[in-house]
């Protein structure tokens, strides 16, 4: 298999460093992951500049520009939302709330509590697989490796947990 282009090779080598760098700058690991993903999409089909001396520095520069563009876009969106709220609410004493009504919040909290109680009643392996996958965000393969079981077992555990917990929430 052919070696990847220099920018892709640099990206693959520096990906974890890029995520850390942009996490510090954005204050959010999710936003950093988005920036780094956008960076890959940007460089994937790009022909590197002829005078490129440092692919690493180029990645940080392009990523920083993407991060700044994203921040500008978010500020513009917030300004539009603010304007819309002021115009749609008019002179009302309180701004329109994007929060769900109180009764829906209470019902959601009760469903969540039933869900968490249901997880505690699951068989230990099923509960562990469910927590690792749904709460910790591990893939089925990662859960299988962590628990020392097959991927198929993890899939069965997750399905069992989901069926049991859905019944728990709906009661």
Order of alpha helices (4+ residues) and beta strands (2+ residues): alpha-alpha-alpha-alpha-alpha-alpha-alpha
